[in-house]
């Protein structure tokens, strides 16, 4: 494998479920690829992305940097929260304990992946090493989470695009009209889904349409 495929493989070890989705699947419909690009903007806000963006050294450095920043932010947040855990309600303290246990497994995986990615970059060209490091540094400088634990690059539509990516080609098999899809979004997210025009705008942004709507016009 070339160096960027090896970096992607290291990231896949941290999030194997995302690798199974196949974000780089060339057989995906264009609207799913467009949704993946919108989602990537939230996950890697330091890099300008399009649906056709290639896995450049700077882009991969940004992915690795934001992954590390995301895990690091949680680690530091949980350490801070543990200081005040004695004053927390029992349910909140239990949730904190569960997150702490999960992070004890997750953070070492991320840290090891970051180290391996930099080791892999030693085999790349000097220019690619510089671009990767620049992307990584920009991600750390911007950060991945806000003080309220929201994605720095996230918007109200981020979870919508994540769902489109998760369903992939099956979305248009499950939903036959914009009305049906919007009603599902409302059932899933409540008021955060917005009105039907909101769903239509989000679908239009990624080129998602339904044949039954076109036939009824």
Rosetta blueprint (number, residue, H / E / L):
1 X L
2 X L
3 X H
4 X H
5 X H
6 X H
7 X H
8 X H
9 X H
10 X H
11 X H
12 X H
13 X H
14 X H
15 X L
16 X H
17 X H
18 X H
19 X H
20 X H
21 X H
22 X L
23 X L
24 X L
25 X L
26 X L
27 X L
28 X L
29 X L
30 X H
31 X H
32 X H
33 X H
34 X H
35 X H
36 X H
37 X H
38 X H
39 X H
40 X H
41 X H
42 X H
43 X H
44 X L
45 X L
46 X L
47 X L
48 X L
49 X L
50 X L
51 X L
52 X L
53 X L
54 X L
55 X L
56 X L
57 X H
58 X H
59 X H
60 X H
61 X H
62 X H
63 X H
64 X H
65 X H
66 X H
67 X H
68 X H
69 X H
70 X H
71 X H
72 X H
73 X H
74 X H
75 X H
76 X H
77 X H
78 X H
79 X H
80 X H
81 X H
82 X H
83 X H
84 X L
85 X H
86 X H
87 X H
88 X L
89 X L
90 X H
91 X H
92 X H
93 X H
94 X H
95 X H
96 X H
97 X H
98 X H
99 X H
100 X H
101 X H
102 X H
103 X H
104 X H
105 X H
106 X H
107 X H
108 X H
109 X H
110 X H
111 X H
112 X H
113 X H
114 X H
115 X H
116 X H
117 X H
118 X H
119 X H
120 X H
121 X H
122 X L
123 X L
124 X L
125 X L
126 X H
127 X H
128 X H
129 X H
130 X H
131 X H
132 X H
133 X H
134 X H
135 X H
136 X H
137 X H
138 X H
139 X H
140 X H
141 X H
142 X H
143 X L
144 X L
145 X E
146 X L
147 X L
148 X L
149 X L
150 X L
151 X E
152 X L
153 X L
154 X L
155 X L
156 X L
157 X L
158 X H
159 X H
160 X H
161 X H
162 X H
163 X H
164 X H
165 X H
166 X H
167 X H
168 X H
169 X H
170 X H
171 X H
172 X H
173 X H
174 X H
175 X L
176 X L
177 X L
178 X H
179 X H
180 X H
181 X H
182 X H
183 X H
184 X H
185 X H
186 X H
187 X H
188 X H
189 X H
190 X H
191 X H
192 X H
193 X H
194 X L
195 X L
196 X H
197 X H
198 X H
199 X H
200 X H
201 X H
202 X H
203 X H
204 X H
205 X H
206 X H
207 X L
208 X L
209 X L
210 X L
211 X H
212 X H
213 X H
214 X H
215 X H
216 X H
217 X L
